[in-house]
């Protein structure tokens, strides 16, 4: 049945997306311990930009193709990560200048 296939396809996408975010988190924990302060700020800025692009892409897919409540969840995750990374970079810069 088409409805159940659509559910399983979206479910598999959500699982893959979750694993990718978990791997990103593990990499960030490692980076936080191994990088200098300047490198951490640079990495946080780069990740904020990448997640911002991802949020924009997810928002365009949501409005043009998906149009589901789960799609807004897929938009919210990279949007929140963008805000988090940007605030980490800003806090680090403010701590350095203080």
N, CA, C and O atoms as a CHARMM CRD file, in Angstrom:
* protein
*
  392
    1    1 UNK  N      0.83300  -1.17900   0.00000 PROA 1      0.00000
    2    1 UNK  CA     0.00000   0.00000   0.00000 PROA 1      0.00000
    3    1 UNK  C      0.88200   1.24800   0.00000 PROA 1      0.00000
    4    1 UNK  O      1.92200   1.28200   0.65700 PROA 1      0.00000
    5    2 UNK  N      0.46700   2.25300  -0.72800 PROA 2      0.00000
    6    2 UNK  CA     1.29500   3.44900  -0.95100 PROA 2      0.00000
    7    2 UNK  C      1.50600   4.25800   0.32100 PROA 2      0.00000
    8    2 UNK  O      2.57300   4.84400   0.51000 PROA 2      0.00000
    9    3 UNK  N      0.51900   4.29700   1.18400 PROA 3      0.00000
   10    3 UNK  CA     0.65000   5.08900   2.40900 PROA 3      0.00000
   11    3 UNK  C      1.69000   4.48300   3.34200 PROA 3      0.00000
   12    3 UNK  O      2.50200   5.20400   3.92100 PROA 3      0.00000
   13    4 UNK  N      1.66800   3.16800   3.48800 PROA 4      0.00000
   14    4 UNK  CA     2.65700   2.54000   4.36700 PROA 4      0.00000
   15    4 UNK  C      4.06700   2.64800   3.78500 PROA 4      0.00000
   16    4 UNK  O      5.03000   2.80000   4.53700 PROA 4      0.00000
   17    5 UNK  N      4.20000   2.57300   2.47600 PROA 5      0.00000
   18    5 UNK  CA     5.51800   2.75000   1.86600 PROA 5      0.00000
   19    5 UNK  C      6.04500   4.16800   2.08600 PROA 5      0.00000
   20    5 UNK  O      7.23200   4.36300   2.34700 PROA 5      0.00000
   21    6 UNK  N      5.16100   5.14400   1.98100 PROA 6      0.00000
   22    6 UNK  CA     5.57400   6.53000   2.22700 PROA 6      0.00000
   23    6 UNK  C      6.03600   6.70100   3.67300 PROA 6      0.00000
   24    6 UNK  O      7.01000   7.40200   3.94600 PROA 6      0.00000
   25    7 UNK  N      5.32300   6.05100   4.59400 PROA 7      0.00000
   26    7 UNK  CA     5.72400   6.12100   6.00500 PROA 7      0.00000
   27    7 UNK  C      7.10100   5.51900   6.19900 PROA 7      0.00000
   28    7 UNK  O      7.95200   6.11900   6.85600 PROA 7      0.00000
   29    8 UNK  N      7.33700   4.32700   5.63100 PROA 8      0.00000
   30    8 UNK  CA     8.63000   3.67100   5.83200 PROA 8      0.00000
   31    8 UNK  C      9.75500   4.42600   5.14700 PROA 8      0.00000
   32    8 UNK  O     10.88200   4.43200   5.64200 PROA 8      0.00000
   33    9 UNK  N      9.47500   5.06100   4.01900 PROA 9      0.00000
   34    9 UNK  CA    10.50700   5.86700   3.35900 PROA 9      0.00000
   35    9 UNK  C     10.86900   7.08000   4.20000 PROA 9      0.00000
   36    9 UNK  O     12.04800   7.40800   4.33700 PROA 9      0.00000
   37   10 UNK  N      9.87000   7.75200   4.76600 PROA 10     0.00000
   38   10 UNK  CA    10.17200   8.90800   5.61200 PROA 10     0.00000
   39   10 UNK  C     10.83000   8.47300   6.91300 PROA 10     0.00000
   40   10 UNK  O     11.67800   9.18400   7.45200 PROA 10     0.00000
   41   11 UNK  N     10.44400   7.31600   7.41400 PROA 11     0.00000
   42   11 UNK  CA    11.05500   6.79100   8.63600 PROA 11     0.00000
   43   11 UNK  C     12.52500   6.46700   8.39800 PROA 11     0.00000
   44   11 UNK  O     13.36500   6.74900   9.25200 PROA 11     0.00000
   45   12 UNK  N     12.84100   5.88400   7.26400 PROA 12     0.00000
   46   12 UNK  CA    14.24100   5.56600   6.97300 PROA 12     0.00000
   47   12 UNK  C     15.06000   6.83300   6.80100 PROA 12     0.00000
   48   12 UNK  O     16.22100   6.88000   7.20600 PROA 12     0.00000
   49   13 UNK  N     14.46800   7.86300   6.20300 PROA 13     0.00000
   50   13 UNK  CA    15.16000   9.14700   6.07400 PROA 13     0.00000
   51   13 UNK  C     15.44000   9.72900   7.45700 PROA 13     0.00000
   52   13 UNK  O     16.53600  10.23100   7.70800 PROA 13     0.00000
   53   14 UNK  N     14.46400   9.66400   8.34900 PROA 14     0.00000
   54   14 UNK  CA    14.64600  10.21000   9.70000 PROA 14     0.00000
   55   14 UNK  C     15.74700   9.46400  10.44500 PROA 14     0.00000
   56   14 UNK  O     16.53600  10.08400  11.15900 PROA 14     0.00000
   57   15 UNK  N     15.81200   8.15000  10.29000 PROA 15     0.00000
   58   15 UNK  CA    16.87100   7.38000  10.95300 PROA 15     0.00000
   59   15 UNK  C     18.24000   7.75800  10.40800 PROA 15     0.00000
   60   15 UNK  O     19.17800   7.94400  11.18300 PROA 15     0.00000
   61   16 UNK  N     18.37400   7.87500   9.10400 PROA 16     0.00000
   62   16 UNK  CA    19.64900   8.25000   8.49800 PROA 16     0.00000
   63   16 UNK  C     20.05500   9.66400   8.93700 PROA 16     0.00000
   64   16 UNK  O     21.22500   9.91600   9.22600 PROA 16     0.00000
   65   17 UNK  N     19.09400  10.57200   8.98500 PROA 17     0.00000
   66   17 UNK  CA    19.35000  11.93200   9.41600 PROA 17     0.00000
   67   17 UNK  C     19.80700  11.94300  10.87400 PROA 17     0.00000
   68   17 UNK  O     20.72900  12.67700  11.23000 PROA 17     0.00000
   69   18 UNK  N     19.17400  11.14100  11.70500 PROA 18     0.00000
   70   18 UNK  CA    19.54600  11.04700  13.11400 PROA 18     0.00000
   71   18 UNK  C     20.95500  10.51600  13.30500 PROA 18     0.00000
   72   18 UNK  O     21.70400  11.02700  14.13800 PROA 18     0.00000
   73   19 UNK  N     21.32200   9.49500  12.54100 PROA 19     0.00000
   74   19 UNK  CA    22.67400   8.94600  12.64600 PROA 19     0.00000
   75   19 UNK  C     23.70200   9.97600  12.18200 PROA 19     0.00000
   76   19 UNK  O     24.77600  10.08900  12.77300 PROA 19     0.00000
   77   20 UNK  N     23.38400  10.71800  11.13900 PROA 20     0.00000
   78   20 UNK  CA    24.30300  11.76200  10.67100 PROA 20     0.00000
   79   20 UNK  C     24.50200  12.82800  11.74400 PROA 20     0.00000
   80   20 UNK  O     25.62200  13.29800  11.94800 PROA 20     0.00000
   81   21 UNK  N     23.43300  13.21000  12.42700 PROA 21     0.00000
   82   21 UNK  CA    23.55500  14.19900  13.49900 PROA 21     0.00000
   83   21 UNK  C     24.33800  13.64700  14.68200 PROA 21     0.00000
   84   21 UNK  O     25.11300  14.37100  15.30700 PROA 21     0.00000
   85   22 UNK  N     24.14100  12.38000  14.99000 PROA 22     0.00000
   86   22 UNK  CA    24.90400  11.74700  16.06500 PROA 22     0.00000
   87   22 UNK  C     26.39600  11.75200  15.73600 PROA 22     0.00000
   88   22 UNK  O     27.22200  12.06800  16.59300 PROA 22     0.00000
   89   23 UNK  N     26.73800  11.40500  14.50300 PROA 23     0.00000
   90   23 UNK  CA    28.14600  11.41600  14.08200 PROA 23     0.00000
   91   23 UNK  C     28.71900  12.83000  14.14500 PROA 23     0.00000
   92   23 UNK  O     29.86700  13.01600  14.55000 PROA 23     0.00000
   93   24 UNK  N     27.93500  13.82000  13.74900 PROA 24     0.00000
   94   24 UNK  CA    28.38900  15.20300  13.84000 PROA 24     0.00000
   95   24 UNK  C     28.65400  15.57200  15.29400 PROA 24     0.00000
   96   24 UNK  O     29.64900  16.23400  15.58900 PROA 24     0.00000
   97   25 UNK  N     27.78600  15.15700  16.19800 PROA 25     0.00000
   98   25 UNK  CA    27.98700  15.43100  17.61500 PROA 25     0.00000
   99   25 UNK  C     29.24800  14.80100  18.16100 PROA 25     0.00000
  100   25 UNK  O     29.97600  15.42800  18.93100 PROA 25     0.00000
  101   26 UNK  N     29.51500  13.56000  17.76900 PROA 26     0.00000
  102   26 UNK  CA    30.73700  12.88200  18.22100 PROA 26     0.00000
  103   26 UNK  C     31.97400  13.61700  17.70100 PROA 26     0.00000
  104   26 UNK  O     32.94500  13.80300  18.43300 PROA 26     0.00000
  105   27 UNK  N     31.93200  14.03000  16.44300 PROA 27     0.00000
  106   27 UNK  CA    33.05800  14.77900  15.88200 PROA 27     0.00000
  107   27 UNK  C     33.26500  16.09400  16.61700 PROA 27     0.00000
  108   27 UNK  O     34.40400  16.50400  16.84300 PROA 27     0.00000
  109   28 UNK  N     32.17200  16.76200  16.99300 PROA 28     0.00000
  110   28 UNK  CA    32.30100  18.03700  17.68100 PROA 28     0.00000
  111   28 UNK  C     32.87500  17.87200  19.08200 PROA 28     0.00000
  112   28 UNK  O     33.65300  18.71300  19.53300 PROA 28     0.00000
  113   29 UNK  N     32.50400  16.80900  19.77000 PROA 29     0.00000
  114   29 UNK  CA    33.07500  16.55100  21.09300 PROA 29     0.00000
  115   29 UNK  C     34.58300  16.34600  20.96400 PROA 29     0.00000
  116   29 UNK  O     35.36100  16.88900  21.74900 PROA 29     0.00000
  117   30 UNK  N     34.98000  15.56700  19.97800 PROA 30     0.00000
  118   30 UNK  CA    36.40900  15.34400  19.74900 PROA 30     0.00000
  119   30 UNK  C     37.10800  16.65000  19.40100 PROA 30     0.00000
  120   30 UNK  O     38.17600  16.94700  19.93700 PROA 30     0.00000
  121   31 UNK  N     36.51300  17.42900  18.50900 PROA 31     0.00000
  122   31 UNK  CA    37.12500  18.69800  18.09700 PROA 31     0.00000
  123   31 UNK  C     37.26100  19.65000  19.27700 PROA 31     0.00000
  124   31 UNK  O     38.25600  20.36500  19.39300 PROA 31     0.00000
  125   32 UNK  N     36.26100  19.65800  20.15100 PROA 32     0.00000
  126   32 UNK  CA    36.30800  20.54700  21.29400 PROA 32     0.00000
  127   32 UNK  C     37.49700  20.27600  22.19500 PROA 32     0.00000
  128   32 UNK  O     37.99400  21.18500  22.86000 PROA 32     0.00000
  129   33 UNK  N     37.95400  19.04200  22.22100 PROA 33     0.00000
  130   33 UNK  CA    39.08100  18.67500  23.06600 PROA 33     0.00000
  131   33 UNK  C     40.42200  18.85900  22.35100 PROA 33     0.00000
  132   33 UNK  O     41.44300  19.05500  23.01000 PROA 33     0.00000
  133   34 UNK  N     40.43500  18.80000  21.04300 PROA 34     0.00000
  134   34 UNK  CA    41.69100  18.78100  20.30300 PROA 34     0.00000
  135   34 UNK  C     42.06900  20.10900  19.63900 PROA 34     0.00000
  136   34 UNK  O     43.23900  20.32200  19.31900 PROA 34     0.00000
  137   35 UNK  N     41.11200  20.99200  19.42900 PROA 35     0.00000
  138   35 UNK  CA    41.38900  22.21700  18.69400 PROA 35     0.00000
  139   35 UNK  C     41.72700  23.36500  19.63800 PROA 35     0.00000
  140   35 UNK  O     41.31900  23.38500  20.80000 PROA 35     0.00000
  141   36 UNK  N     42.47700  24.31100  19.10700 PROA 36     0.00000
  142   36 UNK  CA    42.74800  25.53800  19.86500 PROA 36     0.00000
  143   36 UNK  C     41.49100  26.40400  19.85300 PROA 36     0.00000
  144   36 UNK  O     40.53700  26.11900  19.12800 PROA 36     0.00000
  145   37 UNK  N     41.49900  27.44600  20.65000 PROA 37     0.00000
  146   37 UNK  CA    40.33200  28.33700  20.72700 PROA 37     0.00000
  147   37 UNK  C     40.03100  28.97500  19.37300 PROA 37     0.00000
  148   37 UNK  O     38.86900  29.06000  18.97500 PROA 37     0.00000
  149   38 UNK  N     41.05600  29.42000  18.66900 PROA 38     0.00000
  150   38 UNK  CA    40.87100  30.03100  17.35100 PROA 38     0.00000
  151   38 UNK  C     40.28300  29.02800  16.36100 PROA 38     0.00000
  152   38 UNK  O     39.39800  29.37200  15.57700 PROA 38     0.00000
  153   39 UNK  N     40.76800  27.80000  16.39500 PROA 39     0.00000
  154   39 UNK  CA    40.24500  26.76700  15.51000 PROA 39     0.00000
  155   39 UNK  C     38.79800  26.42000  15.84800 PROA 39     0.00000
  156   39 UNK  O     37.99600  26.14500  14.95600 PROA 39     0.00000
  157   40 UNK  N     38.46500  26.43500  17.14900 PROA 40     0.00000
  158   40 UNK  CA    37.07200  26.15200  17.55100 PROA 40     0.00000
  159   40 UNK  C     36.12700  27.21700  17.04500 PROA 40     0.00000
  160   40 UNK  O     35.03500  26.89900  16.57500 PROA 40     0.00000
  161   41 UNK  N     36.52700  28.47800  17.13000 PROA 41     0.00000
  162   41 UNK  CA    35.69000  29.57200  16.62900 PROA 41     0.00000
  163   41 UNK  C     35.49300  29.42600  15.12400 PROA 41     0.00000
  164   41 UNK  O     34.38100  29.57600  14.61900 PROA 41     0.00000
  165   42 UNK  N     36.57700  29.13200  14.41500 PROA 42     0.00000
  166   42 UNK  CA    36.49600  28.95700  12.96600 PROA 42     0.00000
  167   42 UNK  C     35.59300  27.78100  12.60600 PROA 42     0.00000
  168   42 UNK  O     34.78300  27.88500  11.68400 PROA 42     0.00000
  169   43 UNK  N     35.72100  26.67100  13.31700 PROA 43     0.00000
  170   43 UNK  CA    34.87200  25.50200  13.06000 PROA 43     0.00000
  171   43 UNK  C     33.41100  25.81300  13.36000 PROA 43     0.00000
  172   43 UNK  O     32.52800  25.39000  12.61500 PROA 43     0.00000
  173   44 UNK  N     33.14200  26.54500  14.43900 PROA 44     0.00000
  174   44 UNK  CA    31.76400  26.89600  14.78800 PROA 44     0.00000
  175   44 UNK  C     31.15700  27.79400  13.72100 PROA 44     0.00000
  176   44 UNK  O     29.99300  27.62400  13.36000 PROA 44     0.00000
  177   45 UNK  N     31.92400  28.74100  13.21400 PROA 45     0.00000
  178   45 UNK  CA    31.41900  29.60500  12.12900 PROA 45     0.00000
  179   45 UNK  C     31.11200  28.80000  10.87900 PROA 45     0.00000
  180   45 UNK  O     30.06000  28.96700  10.26200 PROA 45     0.00000
  181   46 UNK  N     32.03900  27.92300  10.50900 PROA 46     0.00000
  182   46 UNK  CA    31.84700  27.09900   9.32100 PROA 46     0.00000
  183   46 UNK  C     30.60700  26.21700   9.47100 PROA 46     0.00000
  184   46 UNK  O     29.81200  26.10000   8.53900 PROA 46     0.00000
  185   47 UNK  N     30.44100  25.60000  10.63700 PROA 47     0.00000
  186   47 UNK  CA    29.27600  24.74000  10.86000 PROA 47     0.00000
  187   47 UNK  C     27.98500  25.55100  10.88000 PROA 47     0.00000
  188   47 UNK  O     26.95400  25.07100  10.41000 PROA 47     0.00000
  189   48 UNK  N     28.02000  26.76400  11.41200 PROA 48     0.00000
  190   48 UNK  CA    26.82500  27.62300  11.39600 PROA 48     0.00000
  191   48 UNK  C     26.41600  27.94400   9.96100 PROA 48     0.00000
  192   48 UNK  O     25.23100  27.91700   9.63000 PROA 48     0.00000
  193   49 UNK  N     27.38600  28.24500   9.11900 PROA 49     0.00000
  194   49 UNK  CA    27.08800  28.54200   7.71800 PROA 49     0.00000
  195   49 UNK  C     26.52200  27.31200   7.01400 PROA 49     0.00000
  196   49 UNK  O     25.52700  27.41000   6.29500 PROA 49     0.00000
  197   50 UNK  N     27.15200  26.15400   7.21900 PROA 50     0.00000
  198   50 UNK  CA    26.67900  24.92100   6.57800 PROA 50     0.00000
  199   50 UNK  C     25.27000  24.55300   7.04000 PROA 50     0.00000
  200   50 UNK  O     24.41900  24.19300   6.22800 PROA 50     0.00000
  201   51 UNK  N     25.03200  24.64500   8.34100 PROA 51     0.00000
  202   51 UNK  CA    23.69800  24.32500   8.85700 PROA 51     0.00000
  203   51 UNK  C     22.66300  25.34600   8.38400 PROA 51     0.00000
  204   51 UNK  O     21.49900  25.00300   8.17600 PROA 51     0.00000
  205   52 UNK  N     23.08800  26.59300   8.21500 PROA 52     0.00000
  206   52 UNK  CA    22.17900  27.60600   7.66600 PROA 52     0.00000
  207   52 UNK  C     21.74800  27.25800   6.25300 PROA 52     0.00000
  208   52 UNK  O     20.57000  27.36000   5.91200 PROA 52     0.00000
  209   53 UNK  N     22.70900  26.84400   5.42900 PROA 53     0.00000
  210   53 UNK  CA    22.36600  26.39400   4.07700 PROA 53     0.00000
  211   53 UNK  C     21.44500  25.18100   4.11700 PROA 53     0.00000
  212   53 UNK  O     20.50300  25.07700   3.33200 PROA 53     0.00000
  213   54 UNK  N     21.72800  24.26800   5.03800 PROA 54     0.00000
  214   54 UNK  CA    20.89200  23.08400   5.16000 PROA 54     0.00000
  215   54 UNK  C     19.46900  23.45700   5.57900 PROA 54     0.00000
  216   54 UNK  O     18.50500  22.87500   5.08000 PROA 54     0.00000
  217   55 UNK  N     19.33300  24.41000   6.47700 PROA 55     0.00000
  218   55 UNK  CA    18.00600  24.86000   6.90800 PROA 55     0.00000
  219   55 UNK  C     17.24800  25.51100   5.76200 PROA 55     0.00000
  220   55 UNK  O     16.04900  25.28800   5.59700 PROA 55     0.00000
  221   56 UNK  N     17.95000  26.32100   4.96800 PROA 56     0.00000
  222   56 UNK  CA    17.30900  26.95800   3.81200 PROA 56     0.00000
  223   56 UNK  C     16.84700  25.90900   2.81000 PROA 56     0.00000
  224   56 UNK  O     15.73500  25.99000   2.28900 PROA 56     0.00000
  225   57 UNK  N     17.70500  24.92000   2.53800 PROA 57     0.00000
  226   57 UNK  CA    17.32900  23.85100   1.61500 PROA 57     0.00000
  227   57 UNK  C     16.14300  23.05400   2.15000 PROA 57     0.00000
  228   57 UNK  O     15.21000  22.75300   1.40600 PROA 57     0.00000
  229   58 UNK  N     16.17500  22.71200   3.43700 PROA 58     0.00000
  230   58 UNK  CA    15.06900  21.95800   4.02500 PROA 58     0.00000
  231   58 UNK  C     13.77200  22.76700   3.97400 PROA 58     0.00000
  232   58 UNK  O     12.70700  22.20500   3.71900 PROA 58     0.00000
  233   59 UNK  N     13.84900  24.07800   4.21200 PROA 59     0.00000
  234   59 UNK  CA    12.65300  24.92300   4.15200 PROA 59     0.00000
  235   59 UNK  C     12.09000  24.97700   2.73400 PROA 59     0.00000
  236   59 UNK  O     10.87400  24.94900   2.54700 PROA 59     0.00000
  237   60 UNK  N     12.96900  25.05400   1.73800 PROA 60     0.00000
  238   60 UNK  CA    12.47500  25.08000   0.35800 PROA 60     0.00000
  239   60 UNK  C     11.86100  23.74400  -0.03500 PROA 60     0.00000
  240   60 UNK  O     10.86300  23.71300  -0.75500 PROA 60     0.00000
  241   61 UNK  N     12.44900  22.63100   0.43200 PROA 61     0.00000
  242   61 UNK  CA    11.87100  21.31700   0.16000 PROA 61     0.00000
  243   61 UNK  C     10.52800  21.16300   0.87100 PROA 61     0.00000
  244   61 UNK  O      9.58900  20.58800   0.32100 PROA 61     0.00000
  245   62 UNK  N     10.44400  21.67900   2.09100 PROA 62     0.00000
  246   62 UNK  CA     9.21400  21.56800   2.85800 PROA 62     0.00000
  247   62 UNK  C      8.07200  22.30300   2.17100 PROA 62     0.00000
  248   62 UNK  O      6.96400  21.77700   2.05900 PROA 62     0.00000
  249   63 UNK  N      8.34500  23.51600   1.71100 PROA 63     0.00000
  250   63 UNK  CA     7.27000  24.29500   1.10100 PROA 63     0.00000
  251   63 UNK  C      6.93700  23.82500  -0.31600 PROA 63     0.00000
  252   63 UNK  O      5.79200  23.94500  -0.75100 PROA 63     0.00000
  253   64 UNK  N      7.91700  23.29600  -1.03200 PROA 64     0.00000
  254   64 UNK  CA     7.68000  22.90400  -2.42100 PROA 64     0.00000
  255   64 UNK  C      7.25900  21.44700  -2.59500 PROA 64     0.00000
  256   64 UNK  O      6.46600  21.13900  -3.48500 PROA 64     0.00000
  257   65 UNK  N      7.78100  20.54100  -1.75100 PROA 65     0.00000
  258   65 UNK  CA     7.57500  19.11700  -2.00700 PROA 65     0.00000
  259   65 UNK  C      6.89900  18.39900  -0.84900 PROA 65     0.00000
  260   65 UNK  O      5.83500  17.80500  -1.02200 PROA 65     0.00000
  261   66 UNK  N      7.52000  18.45000   0.34900 PROA 66     0.00000
  262   66 UNK  CA     7.03600  17.61700   1.44600 PROA 66     0.00000
  263   66 UNK  C      5.68000  18.06500   1.96600 PROA 66     0.00000
  264   66 UNK  O      4.71700  17.29800   1.95300 PROA 66     0.00000
  265   67 UNK  N      5.60900  19.31100   2.42400 PROA 67     0.00000
  266   67 UNK  CA     4.38900  19.90000   2.95800 PROA 67     0.00000
  267   67 UNK  C      3.75500  19.03200   4.04900 PROA 67     0.00000
  268   67 UNK  O      2.55600  18.75600   4.02000 PROA 67     0.00000
  269   68 UNK  N      4.58100  18.60800   5.01000 PROA 68     0.00000
  270   68 UNK  CA     4.10700  17.78500   6.12200 PROA 68     0.00000
  271   68 UNK  C      4.58900  18.37500   7.44300 PROA 68     0.00000
  272   68 UNK  O      5.48800  19.21500   7.47000 PROA 68     0.00000
  273   69 UNK  N      3.98100  17.92400   8.53500 PROA 69     0.00000
  274   69 UNK  CA     4.44100  18.39700   9.84500 PROA 69     0.00000
  275   69 UNK  C      5.84000  17.86100  10.14500 PROA 69     0.00000
  276   69 UNK  O      6.63400  18.55500  10.78000 PROA 69     0.00000
  277   70 UNK  N      6.15500  16.65800   9.70700 PROA 70     0.00000
  278   70 UNK  CA     7.49000  16.10100   9.91100 PROA 70     0.00000
  279   70 UNK  C      8.53400  16.89700   9.12000 PROA 70     0.00000
  280   70 UNK  O      9.69100  16.98900   9.53100 PROA 70     0.00000
  281   71 UNK  N      8.13100  17.45800   8.01100 PROA 71     0.00000
  282   71 UNK  CA     9.02600  18.29100   7.22700 PROA 71     0.00000
  283   71 UNK  C      9.45500  19.52900   7.99700 PROA 71     0.00000
  284   71 UNK  O     10.60600  19.95400   7.89400 PROA 71     0.00000
  285   72 UNK  N      8.55000  20.11100   8.76400 PROA 72     0.00000
  286   72 UNK  CA     8.91700  21.27100   9.57800 PROA 72     0.00000
  287   72 UNK  C      9.90500  20.87900  10.66300 PROA 72     0.00000
  288   72 UNK  O     10.74500  21.68600  11.06100 PROA 72     0.00000
  289   73 UNK  N      9.81000  19.65300  11.14100 PROA 73     0.00000
  290   73 UNK  CA    10.78800  19.14300  12.09800 PROA 73     0.00000
  291   73 UNK  C     12.16400  19.07000  11.43600 PROA 73     0.00000
  292   73 UNK  O     13.17800  19.40100  12.05000 PROA 73     0.00000
  293   74 UNK  N     12.18400  18.63400  10.18400 PROA 74     0.00000
  294   74 UNK  CA    13.44000  18.56200   9.42900 PROA 74     0.00000
  295   74 UNK  C     14.00500  19.95700   9.15300 PROA 74     0.00000
  296   74 UNK  O     15.21300  20.10400   8.96900 PROA 74     0.00000
  297   75 UNK  N     13.16300  20.96500   9.12200 PROA 75     0.00000
  298   75 UNK  CA    13.62800  22.34400   8.97100 PROA 75     0.00000
  299   75 UNK  C     14.15000  22.86700  10.31100 PROA 75     0.00000
  300   75 UNK  O     15.16000  23.56900  10.35800 PROA 75     0.00000
  301   76 UNK  N     13.46200  22.52200  11.38900 PROA 76     0.00000
  302   76 UNK  CA    13.80000  23.06500  12.70800 PROA 76     0.00000
  303   76 UNK  C     15.16200  22.58400  13.20600 PROA 76     0.00000
  304   76 UNK  O     15.88300  23.34600  13.85100 PROA 76     0.00000
  305   77 UNK  N     15.52300  21.34600  12.92100 PROA 77     0.00000
  306   77 UNK  CA    16.78500  20.80100  13.43700 PROA 77     0.00000
  307   77 UNK  C     17.98900  21.59000  12.92400 PROA 77     0.00000
  308   77 UNK  O     18.76500  22.08100  13.74400 PROA 77     0.00000
  309   78 UNK  N     18.18700  21.73700  11.61300 PROA 78     0.00000
  310   78 UNK  CA    19.35700  22.51900  11.18400 PROA 78     0.00000
  311   78 UNK  C     19.23900  24.00100  11.54100 PROA 78     0.00000
  312   78 UNK  O     20.25500  24.67000  11.73300 PROA 78     0.00000
  313   79 UNK  N     18.01100  24.52300  11.63300 PROA 79     0.00000
  314   79 UNK  CA    17.85200  25.92800  12.03100 PROA 79     0.00000
  315   79 UNK  C     18.33000  26.12900  13.47100 PROA 79     0.00000
  316   79 UNK  O     19.02400  27.10200  13.76500 PROA 79     0.00000
  317   80 UNK  N     17.95800  25.20900  14.36700 PROA 80     0.00000
  318   80 UNK  CA    18.40700  25.31300  15.75500 PROA 80     0.00000
  319   80 UNK  C     19.91300  25.10200  15.86300 PROA 80     0.00000
  320   80 UNK  O     20.58100  25.74700  16.67100 PROA 80     0.00000
  321   81 UNK  N     20.44100  24.19800  15.04600 PROA 81     0.00000
  322   81 UNK  CA    21.88600  23.97600  15.06200 PROA 81     0.00000
  323   81 UNK  C     22.62700  25.21100  14.55100 PROA 81     0.00000
  324   81 UNK  O     23.70700  25.52700  15.05000 PROA 81     0.00000
  325   82 UNK  N     22.06900  25.90800  13.57500 PROA 82     0.00000
  326   82 UNK  CA    22.66400  27.14700  13.07800 PROA 82     0.00000
  327   82 UNK  C     22.76700  28.16600  14.20300 PROA 82     0.00000
  328   82 UNK  O     23.80600  28.79600  14.40100 PROA 82     0.00000
  329   83 UNK  N     21.67400  28.31500  14.93200 PROA 83     0.00000
  330   83 UNK  CA    21.66400  29.26700  16.04400 PROA 83     0.00000
  331   83 UNK  C     22.68100  28.85100  17.10800 PROA 83     0.00000
  332   83 UNK  O     23.40700  29.69200  17.63800 PROA 83     0.00000
  333   84 UNK  N     22.73000  27.56500  17.41600 PROA 84     0.00000
  334   84 UNK  CA    23.66900  27.07500  18.42400 PROA 84     0.00000
  335   84 UNK  C     25.11800  27.28500  18.03900 PROA 84     0.00000
  336   84 UNK  O     25.91200  27.76500  18.84800 PROA 84     0.00000
  337   85 UNK  N     25.47300  26.93100  16.81100 PROA 85     0.00000
  338   85 UNK  CA    26.85500  27.11000  16.36900 PROA 85     0.00000
  339   85 UNK  C     27.23700  28.58700  16.30600 PROA 85     0.00000
  340   85 UNK  O     28.34400  28.96600  16.68800 PROA 85     0.00000
  341   86 UNK  N     26.31300  29.41800  15.82100 PROA 86     0.00000
  342   86 UNK  CA    26.59500  30.85000  15.74000 PROA 86     0.00000
  343   86 UNK  C     26.79200  31.44000  17.13400 PROA 86     0.00000
  344   86 UNK  O     27.67300  32.27500  17.34000 PROA 86     0.00000
  345   87 UNK  N     25.97700  31.01000  18.08200 PROA 87     0.00000
  346   87 UNK  CA    26.13900  31.53400  19.44100 PROA 87     0.00000
  347   87 UNK  C     27.43200  31.02700  20.06800 PROA 87     0.00000
  348   87 UNK  O     28.06900  31.76000  20.82500 PROA 87     0.00000
  349   88 UNK  N     27.83600  29.79400  19.77400 PROA 88     0.00000
  350   88 UNK  CA    29.12200  29.28000  20.28400 PROA 88     0.00000
  351   88 UNK  C     30.28100  30.10400  19.74300 PROA 88     0.00000
  352   88 UNK  O     31.20300  30.44500  20.48500 PROA 88     0.00000
  353   89 UNK  N     30.24000  30.42300  18.47100 PROA 89     0.00000
  354   89 UNK  CA    31.30400  31.22800  17.87300 PROA 89     0.00000
  355   89 UNK  C     31.31900  32.62300  18.48900 PROA 89     0.00000
  356   89 UNK  O     32.38500  33.17200  18.76400 PROA 89     0.00000
  357   90 UNK  N     30.14700  33.19000  18.70300 PROA 90     0.00000
  358   90 UNK  CA    30.06100  34.54200  19.26700 PROA 90     0.00000
  359   90 UNK  C     30.54400  34.56800  20.71100 PROA 90     0.00000
  360   90 UNK  O     31.28100  35.47400  21.10100 PROA 90     0.00000
  361   91 UNK  N     30.13800  33.58700  21.50300 PROA 91     0.00000
  362   91 UNK  CA    30.57100  33.53200  22.90500 PROA 91     0.00000
  363   91 UNK  C     32.07500  33.39100  22.98400 PROA 91     0.00000
  364   91 UNK  O     32.71800  34.04300  23.80700 PROA 91     0.00000
  365   92 UNK  N     32.64600  32.54400  22.13500 PROA 92     0.00000
  366   92 UNK  CA    34.09400  32.35600  22.14200 PROA 92     0.00000
  367   92 UNK  C     34.82300  33.62700  21.78800 PROA 92     0.00000
  368   92 UNK  O     35.83500  33.95300  22.41000 PROA 92     0.00000
  369   93 UNK  N     34.33300  34.35200  20.80300 PROA 93     0.00000
  370   93 UNK  CA    34.94900  35.61500  20.39100 PROA 93     0.00000
  371   93 UNK  C     34.84100  36.63300  21.51100 PROA 93     0.00000
  372   93 UNK  O     35.80400  37.34500  21.79400 PROA 93     0.00000
  373   94 UNK  N     33.67100  36.71400  22.16000 PROA 94     0.00000
  374   94 UNK  CA    33.48700  37.67000  23.24800 PROA 94     0.00000
  375   94 UNK  C     34.40700  37.32800  24.42500 PROA 94     0.00000
  376   94 UNK  O     34.93600  38.23300  25.07100 PROA 94     0.00000
  377   95 UNK  N     34.60100  36.05700  24.70900 PROA 95     0.00000
  378   95 UNK  CA    35.49100  35.65900  25.79400 PROA 95     0.00000
  379   95 UNK  C     36.93500  36.01800  25.48200 PROA 95     0.00000
  380   95 UNK  O     37.69800  36.37600  26.38000 PROA 95     0.00000
  381   96 UNK  N     37.31400  35.92500  24.20800 PROA 96     0.00000
  382   96 UNK  CA    38.68300  36.25500  23.82800 PROA 96     0.00000
  383   96 UNK  C     38.95300  37.75200  23.93300 PROA 96     0.00000
  384   96 UNK  O     40.05400  38.16500  24.29800 PROA 96     0.00000
  385   97 UNK  N     37.94800  38.56200  23.61400 PROA 97     0.00000
  386   97 UNK  CA    38.15800  40.00600  23.62100 PROA 97     0.00000
  387   97 UNK  C     37.98600  40.59800  25.01000 PROA 97     0.00000
  388   97 UNK  O     38.40300  41.73200  25.24600 PROA 97     0.00000
  389   98 UNK  N     37.39000  39.87000  25.92200 PROA 98     0.00000
  390   98 UNK  CA    37.16200  40.39800  27.28000 PROA 98     0.00000
  391   98 UNK  C     38.41600  40.34900  28.12800 PROA 98     0.00000
  392   98 UNK  O     38.39200  40.75500  29.29000 PROA 98     0.00000
